Amino acid sequence: MLPQVITIEKGGSLTRVVAVMSAMVQSVPIEVSLREHKRKRSESQNAKLWAIYTEILRLGGEDLAGWTKDDLHEHFLEEHFGSEIKEMFGKKRRVALRRSSRLNKMEFKDFLEFIFRYMSERGVYIA
């Protein structure tokens, strides 16, 4: 049986949760864990991030010639969240400690603000 994740909105009913758990426990023992639900970044936030990268590349001048949006993404993740050196097949590379796909809405907002601040400190102002 695959893990089941059920999200209950604030003030929501437990009826569905109890029904699912009752059905499951009829066939196998179950383990229940509870944790606070934090909303992941929204699709519009994600779209905005990649639009920002396009704008940075457009405005960045020679300093960013040859760089891609994926390059920028890795750079900003490493700068904001830190990085570690990982080795695979004898090659080493820096890897960001966190990925943007795992951020909740507030953490993602902070990440976007970091990018705006970082670029403005380098004379690139994004609208």
N, C-alpha and C positions, 0 to 999 in steps of 0.2 A: 504494500500500500504506500503510495506517495504521500509525503507530508501535505497536510491541508493548512492553508492560511486563510483565516477569516478575519476581515477588518470590520470592527464595529465603530461607527461614527459616534462622536460625542452626543450623548443623550439617546443613542440608538437602542433598539430592542435586542434582547438576548434570545428571543424565541428561535431564530434561525440557527444560532450557535448551538443551543440545547438540542434542537432537532438533528443537526448533523452529528453531534457527539453521540446522541442516543443511537442513531443508526450505525455508527462506526463501532461502538462498544458491543453491539450485538454479535459481531463477527470476530473481533480481535480486541485484546486489551489496548488501551490508548494512553498516551502521555500528553498532558496539556501544559503548555507554557504560555504565560501572558507577558506582554511588553507593550510599552507605549508605542503607538503608531505615529511615525513621522512621515509626512508626505514627501515623496521624492520630487526632484525638480520637475517643473512642468514642461510640456512640449514647447510652449512659447518661450520659456527661458532658454531651452536648448537651442532653438532656432535663433534667438537673439545672440547667443554666444558665437555661433558660427558666422552670423552676419557681422559681428564685431571683428572677428578674425579677417574677414574679407576687407573690411574698412582699414584695419591696421596694415594689411599688406598694400593696400592702395595708397595710404598716406605715409608709410614707413620709409620710402625713399631707398637709397642705395644700401642702407644698413640691412634691409630685409630682402634684397634682391636674391632670388633663388630659393627662398624659404616658402613653405606651404602652410596651409591652415593647420594641418596635422602637426607640423613642426612647432608652430606657435602654441598649440594646445599642450603638447608635452612640456614645452618650456615653462608655460604659466603654471601648470600643475606642479612641476618641480620647484619653481620659485615660491609658490604659495604654500604648498604642503610639505616641502622638503623632499629629499630623494635618498636613495641608497644605491650602492654599486652592486649589481648582480652579475654573476658570471655564468656563461653557458657555452659549452664546447670551446673553452679556452678564450672566449671573447668577453670583455667586460663592457657594461653600459650602465648609465644612470637610469633609474626607474623611479617615478613619482610614488610617494608613499600612499597617496589616495587618488581615486579616479572620480571624475565629475559625475559619472552615472550613479554613484552611491551617495551623492549629497542630497540632503533634504532641501526644501525650498529656501530656507533662511541661509544655510551654508552656501548654496548656489548663488544667492544674492550677494553674499560677502565675497565670493570668488569673482563675480563680475565687477564689483566695486574695486577689488584689488587690481584687476586688469586695467580698468580706467585710470586708477591712480598710478600704476606702474608706467603706463604709456604716457600720461601727462607729465610725469617726472622726466621723460625723455623727449618732450616737445611734440608728442603726437596726441592731438586732442580728437576724441571720437564723440560725435553727436549722438 
